[in-house]
Structure formats: C-alpha cells, structure tokens
C-alpha cells in the first residue's frame, strides 16, 4: 500500500459488546503525524450464495430487515461460525435458509460493504446442481423463499429495483464472474 | 410488505454514542409473537459519485480504510450533513475530495449496504461536465485522486479487482443506469 496513507494503532478498546455487534474504538496515528479516533465494528465475515436451479432460475428470499424497517429481496447469506471455512458456511446457510443442497460450488469474489465502520467481508459463491431437501430455519428466523429467472433478477439488479448490495453484485457477477 | 414477516418495536435504547457511530438496541416482537433483540447502527445516509471526465475517464480515489487495515480504490463519497439533501452532499463531497465541480448530475439509484446491522442508504449519482477547481480535504482526511478509462474500471468491477460495494455498483450502473 502507499505508505503515506496508512494509519497506525496507538491504543484500542472494546466500547460495546452486544449479542450481535462488537464495537471498537482505536486511537490512531494519521499520515501527517497527528492523532485521531476510529470507531468500527468487527465482523466474523459472511458468505452470500447465487444459487441457480437447473432451469436458470435463481433462488431469492424476502426477509424483514429491522434496521430499515422493511422487507428486502436478497440472495441467501449468513455469517461465518467459529471454525468454519467459507464453503462450509455457504453450504450450511443455503440448506438452512432455502432447503437446497448443491453439487457444484464456485467462488465468484469478495466484497467490502461498509468500509467506513466495519471490517466485514462477504464472499460470494455460485452454487449449481441444486437438490431440494428440508429448510432448517433457526429459531427467530423468518423468511420467504422464491425464485426468478436469472435474466430477470439481473435486470432488477441493473435498474435499481434491487438495493441490497450482496444481491446486486452477486447477480451481476454470476454473468461473467471473477476467479 | 408481507405482514407476516414484520418485526415491531417493544422498547429501544441507545447503547453506544461515539464520534462516528451510534448503536441502538431494541427489544422487538417477532412474527410468531416471541421476543428478540436487534442491535444496529443509525447512519445519516451517504452519497457516492461516478464522476466522468470529458474523455470518458472516471475519477477514483485511493484511501486507507482503518477497519480493513488497507488502501481501497473507491469512487468519491461522503455522509449527509445536517440539513443537506443528497445532491448538495454529492456536490460538496466531489469538490472537497477531488476538486471537481460538475454541470450535470443524475441520480442512478440507491443501495443498502449493511442491512443486518445498519440503516445506511447510499445514493449513487452520475456527474458529468467536470471542471477542475481546488481540492478541499478536511483535517485528518488523506486520499489520492486518480482516473481510469470507464471501461477499464468497469472491467475491474466485474472481475473482482474492485471490492468496495458502492464503487462496484456505481460503475456498473453508470453503463445503463436506473431512473
């Protein structure tokens, strides 16, 4: 990285530890030698899945998102649990949320979604060769699963009808994906 | 919204109030009548700008992002200040960060970037007819401005070389944007 942009830690503390969120406040040295404060969330990382049925429909969910107070359309996704690698998380979340297992998995890339105040990284995977098993929603988890033709969902990602970032990027990457 | 997915507030409190972040914890009623807790950040909203030079190069920035500990390539962006509308924020941030003013502004759409724990909404605007004035970085703000041909930046957004979500979505929407 360009050395003259880097900020370095002087002292840090955890300032909030909740059920979901952990917030940290660090005193940092700025590139010009002055000091400042950075507040941010540490996140375990997440996996989002573009799951394609054999007829080229993509599996989507409607889920109420409390911070926004409304239902959003999303691709399946979830946080890494302790000790899991990304592929394991993807398989677990796809099965739990939608009831599908997939024979083929391919990593499309990763996104940084809130770089001003979170270290969250979301890996996006493409899953094909789906077979329906049994949905296994966690207690307190409510969502509706549906599907759309991939081309239609991609049009919605391009024209602004979809607004969730992992969903927009996942659908657009599913067309001509990264390594 | 589907009524059976909605969660309703029972009681809420601010649990952390920092310089940048405000964290809230609400007790909520879930769709099945049970109770749970939601922790989330309230964010003032932001504007990100796809600024196109007359030779079809797009204005980009390298900025150190402390939560990730590295420099990312991004389009110009910033938070709404008290009383600002989105267009005012876009004009202010573009000028402050890059030194450009623009004659033409068009709203491309909005994205929700961290729906699990933040109410942040980022509006994405396209700016054309750029003229160079004087960059006005805030104290403690360090970034490098550069430009790339739009087509090259869009290729980087498609193949995973760019990872910041507002940048990926903004560049891809700049091709065939929403209303």
HADDOCK unambig.tbl for C-alpha pairs under 7 A between the chains (distance, minus, plus):
assign (segid A and resid 1 and name CA) (segid B and resid 70 and name CA) 6.89 0.50 0.50
assign (segid A and resid 1 and name CA) (segid B and resid 71 and name CA) 6.13 0.50 0.50
assign (segid A and resid 5 and name CA) (segid B and resid 63 and name CA) 6.87 0.50 0.50
assign (segid A and resid 5 and name CA) (segid B and resid 64 and name CA) 5.72 0.50 0.50
assign (segid A and resid 5 and name CA) (segid B and resid 142 and name CA) 6.35 0.50 0.50
assign (segid A and resid 5 and name CA) (segid B and resid 143 and name CA) 6.89 0.50 0.50
assign (segid A and resid 6 and name CA) (segid B and resid 64 and name CA) 5.83 0.50 0.50
assign (segid A and resid 7 and name CA) (segid B and resid 66 and name CA) 6.80 0.50 0.50
assign (segid A and resid 16 and name CA) (segid B and resid 16 and name CA) 6.62 0.50 0.50
assign (segid A and resid 20 and name CA) (segid B and resid 39 and name CA) 6.53 0.50 0.50
assign (segid A and resid 21 and name CA) (segid B and resid 39 and name CA) 6.70 0.50 0.50
assign (segid A and resid 30 and name CA) (segid B and resid 140 and name CA) 6.97 0.50 0.50
assign (segid A and resid 39 and name CA) (segid B and resid 20 and name CA) 6.53 0.50 0.50
assign (segid A and resid 39 and name CA) (segid B and resid 21 and name CA) 6.69 0.50 0.50
assign (segid A and resid 40 and name CA) (segid B and resid 67 and name CA) 6.20 0.50 0.50
assign (segid A and resid 63 and name CA) (segid B and resid 5 and name CA) 6.87 0.50 0.50
assign (segid A and resid 64 and name CA) (segid B and resid 5 and name CA) 5.72 0.50 0.50
assign (segid A and resid 64 and name CA) (segid B and resid 6 and name CA) 5.84 0.50 0.50
assign (segid A and resid 65 and name CA) (segid B and resid 115 and name CA) 6.22 0.50 0.50
assign (segid A and resid 65 and name CA) (segid B and resid 116 and name CA) 6.57 0.50 0.50
assign (segid A and resid 66 and name CA) (segid B and resid 7 and name CA) 6.80 0.50 0.50
assign (segid A and resid 67 and name CA) (segid B and resid 40 and name CA) 6.20 0.50 0.50
assign (segid A and resid 67 and name CA) (segid B and resid 115 and name CA) 6.71 0.50 0.50
assign (segid A and resid 67 and name CA) (segid B and resid 117 and name CA) 6.35 0.50 0.50
assign (segid A and resid 67 and name CA) (segid B and resid 118 and name CA) 5.68 0.50 0.50
assign (segid A and resid 67 and name CA) (segid B and resid 119 and name CA) 4.92 0.50 0.50
assign (segid A and resid 68 and name CA) (segid B and resid 119 and name CA) 5.13 0.50 0.50
assign (segid A and resid 70 and name CA) (segid B and resid 1 and name CA) 6.86 0.50 0.50
assign (segid A and resid 71 and name CA) (segid B and resid 1 and name CA) 6.11 0.50 0.50
assign (segid A and resid 109 and name CA) (segid B and resid 160 and name CA) 5.59 0.50 0.50
assign (segid A and resid 110 and name CA) (segid B and resid 163 and name CA) 6.37 0.50 0.50
assign (segid A and resid 111 and name CA) (segid B and resid 163 and name CA) 4.48 0.50 0.50
assign (segid A and resid 111 and name CA) (segid B and resid 164 and name CA) 5.95 0.50 0.50
assign (segid A and resid 111 and name CA) (segid B and resid 165 and name CA) 6.24 0.50 0.50
assign (segid A and resid 112 and name CA) (segid B and resid 163 and name CA) 5.54 0.50 0.50
assign (segid A and resid 112 and name CA) (segid B and resid 164 and name CA) 4.92 0.50 0.50
assign (segid A and resid 112 and name CA) (segid B and resid 165 and name CA) 6.12 0.50 0.50
assign (segid A and resid 113 and name CA) (segid B and resid 113 and name CA) 5.60 0.50 0.50
assign (segid A and resid 113 and name CA) (segid B and resid 114 and name CA) 6.59 0.50 0.50
assign (segid A and resid 113 and name CA) (segid B and resid 164 and name CA) 6.15 0.50 0.50
assign (segid A and resid 113 and name CA) (segid B and resid 165 and name CA) 5.28 0.50 0.50
assign (segid A and resid 114 and name CA) (segid B and resid 113 and name CA) 6.59 0.50 0.50
assign (segid A and resid 114 and name CA) (segid B and resid 114 and name CA) 6.66 0.50 0.50
assign (segid A and resid 115 and name CA) (segid B and resid 65 and name CA) 6.23 0.50 0.50
assign (segid A and resid 115 and name CA) (segid B and resid 67 and name CA) 6.71 0.50 0.50
assign (segid A and resid 116 and name CA) (segid B and resid 65 and name CA) 6.60 0.50 0.50
assign (segid A and resid 117 and name CA) (segid B and resid 67 and name CA) 6.35 0.50 0.50
assign (segid A and resid 118 and name CA) (segid B and resid 67 and name CA) 5.67 0.50 0.50
assign (segid A and resid 119 and name CA) (segid B and resid 67 and name CA) 4.93 0.50 0.50
assign (segid A and resid 119 and name CA) (segid B and resid 68 and name CA) 5.14 0.50 0.50
assign (segid A and resid 140 and name CA) (segid B and resid 30 and name CA) 6.99 0.50 0.50
assign (segid A and resid 142 and name CA) (segid B and resid 5 and name CA) 6.34 0.50 0.50
assign (segid A and resid 143 and name CA) (segid B and resid 5 and name CA) 6.87 0.50 0.50
assign (segid A and resid 158 and name CA) (segid B and resid 173 and name CA) 6.20 0.50 0.50
assign (segid A and resid 158 and name CA) (segid B and resid 177 and name CA) 6.89 0.50 0.50
assign (segid A and resid 159 and name CA) (segid B and resid 177 and name CA) 5.96 0.50 0.50
assign (segid A and resid 159 and name CA) (segid B and resid 178 and name CA) 4.26 0.50 0.50
assign (segid A and resid 160 and name CA) (segid B and resid 109 and name CA) 5.60 0.50 0.50
assign (segid A and resid 160 and name CA) (segid B and resid 178 and name CA) 5.36 0.50 0.50
assign (segid A and resid 163 and name CA) (segid B and resid 110 and name CA) 6.37 0.50 0.50
assign (segid A and resid 163 and name CA) (segid B and resid 111 and name CA) 4.48 0.50 0.50
assign (segid A and resid 163 and name CA) (segid B and resid 112 and name CA) 5.53 0.50 0.50
assign (segid A and resid 164 and name CA) (segid B and resid 111 and name CA) 5.96 0.50 0.50
assign (segid A and resid 164 and name CA) (segid B and resid 112 and name CA) 4.92 0.50 0.50
assign (segid A and resid 164 and name CA) (segid B and resid 113 and name CA) 6.14 0.50 0.50
assign (segid A and resid 165 and name CA) (segid B and resid 111 and name CA) 6.23 0.50 0.50
assign (segid A and resid 165 and name CA) (segid B and resid 112 and name CA) 6.11 0.50 0.50
assign (segid A and resid 165 and name CA) (segid B and resid 113 and name CA) 5.28 0.50 0.50
assign (segid A and resid 165 and name CA) (segid B and resid 165 and name CA) 6.54 0.50 0.50
assign (segid A and resid 169 and name CA) (segid B and resid 169 and name CA) 6.96 0.50 0.50
assign (segid A and resid 173 and name CA) (segid B and resid 158 and name CA) 6.21 0.50 0.50
assign (segid A and resid 177 and name CA) (segid B and resid 158 and name CA) 6.83 0.50 0.50
assign (segid A and resid 177 and name CA) (segid B and resid 159 and name CA) 5.92 0.50 0.50
assign (segid A and resid 178 and name CA) (segid B and resid 159 and name CA) 4.20 0.50 0.50
assign (segid A and resid 178 and name CA) (segid B and resid 160 and name CA) 5.35 0.50 0.50
